[in-house]
């Protein structure tokens, strides 16, 4: 299957580097941004609110998702309402459960009723999405993030799950599916092929998109030259 030249799936840049976010803001392929506490920690972010406000200053007009980091639902709600007020383009990432496996559905319903745009995250099954939809079906706008990459990490094909979820969203056009945690550029093709609304793409995969449609014979020759040059540079002898 050839890589598509015209994508219908929206690409959301995924990371926690302000300089990268500013750079990708100029990329016409990028239609939104996401981050999470793990990415922020890896980027050395020490002040959550300062980072978020800097990000919103850099990205004032595209969807931008920030995640709560509490484990108690009352505290998640407090954080969500505070973050919501930082910008009209903010979506609040709420994990489908807390660390004890307790459902976040009641919280999702309360937030949706208060007009908070939620991004239900860390889901891996259609059953979890069904539970989330029962809580946010009346939302004005929301995302459901299914971690297709983590499904694939278990040796399972994520496409059937993602396709099932797309069918579940047929009657709720205000709720969009995010193909989360892609592992390779071809995941963009897969997501596009099932009509998925959004895919999160890390900065390194965004750069690899420059390879879309590349001549494979040319790619092969470049690989041969790379191996030769690296062996020569290392001074290998037999």
Phi, psi and omega in degrees: 000128180282149176293138183287142176277330180241108182271138171264334177292137179274136181262124175250122178291135187240114180174189183215042179239115185299318180298318178294320180298317178298319180295315182287340174300333180273354180278117183296343178284336186273123184247001180181179184219148175223157174208177176201167183301326180294313178297321179295318179296318179297331179273003177078021179288123180257329183246105185301308185294320180298317178298313183298318180292323175297318180297319181290329175292324179283328183235078185273349192228010175237153179304136182220120185258128172241148185252140171292160182228014175275170177243339175271136187295326177297320179287324173303317181296315179300314180297318181299317181292325177293313181296322180306323185283356180283340180183149180289342181265011185273133167248143182255120179278121178242121177294148185296336174220168167272186185289348175268002180082012179281136186295139176270005185306313179301320178294317179301320179294316180298316181294317180298320179294337178266008177081013178282130176278110184262154172235098183285121193240170176069027179267147180226358182226155176294328179297322177295320179296319179301318178297317180296318181297327177297335182266334187240015185299336180262010180295148176287328176198141180198160173240148168240121184258114177254126188276078182301322180297322178288326173300314180296328179299337180270004180087011179256149175281120181283345186301314179301320179296313182295323178294319177300317181295320177302321177295323180294334184268005185303324185260009178230073185297343179279352179250126185246146178270132173254123170279104187259158176055049176296150182255344182206163181299327182297340175298330176296319177296316179298312180298317179297322184294331180263003180080018180303143185288316190218148169226133174277137184226124179290163184299322181293322178289327176301319179292326179292342179297344175297343180275353180307126177079006182297141178297126187287327175295319177297319179296320178298313181296319178299324179292317177301314181296323179298313179299316181297312182297319180293321177295320179294316181296328180282347179070032182294141178223147174233000000 
